[in-house]
Amino acid sequence: MEFSESILCAAGDLELDPEIVSEEAGKVYSELQSVIEAHGPEAVEPLVPILVWVLEGLASCRAQLKESEEEAEREKGERKELLERFQSERALRKESQERYLELDDQFEQERRAMRGREKERGQRERELERKAREQADQLVALEEQKSILARDLSTLKHTHNKVSCPFPLFLKKERFKKPLTFSGLFPLLSCCTVTGTFWRGGGTRRGETALCLPEVPLAIQSLLKLQSCR
């Protein structure tokens, strides 16, 4: 027993997992103990270095396997986290894209509405400019017409004041002086002749009550009747 333990303990220092080495060494020790009891210590002495190498390799493989498993677990967790992040980012991207398309459609509708309002405003401005020009032209025409009418009115007033004669007032004065006869009537008519028209009624506007030349005998007869009645 002591020999076998010394052989097993002479394997050297190993930087392995103590639990793994101790577990595997315990199993091997049990088998070697059986062989030593059956054949003696010399039978297992050449096997000790081989067994130690096997135990070292086994422990190293076990450690690498455990490290690989831990690395795989870490990578699996990272991959799961990346997958979740990717899915979340993809959902956010999809939502952002849908929002962008919605906003783009809204902006396009607003741009179309703005262009329509701008077009309508331009049309209204052009219409207002056209109406303003028409009104300005009408105002200028009215001013010109007013000026022409004022000149015509001034001319007519001047002509009327120049050629008018108070015929009824003159007849009234002459009627009280002497009887009206043909010899006294014709000079009165001749002094009140205005372009072939006689005036009566004391009016100051042309065209109120006019006697044309063919009506002169009738007017004379009326005046004579009026004189005879007095």
Secondary structure by P-SEA (a helix, b strand, c coil): caaaaaaaaacccccccaaaaaaaaaaaaaaaaaaaacccccccccaaaaaaaaaaaaaaaaaaaaaaaaaaaaaaaaaaaaaaaaaaaaaaaaaaaaaaaaaaaaaaaaaaaaaaaaaaaaaaaaaaaaaaaaaaaaaaaaaaaaaaaaaaaaaaaaaaaacccaaaaaaaaaaaaccccaaaaaaaaaaaccccccccccccccccccccccaaaaaaaaaaaaaaac
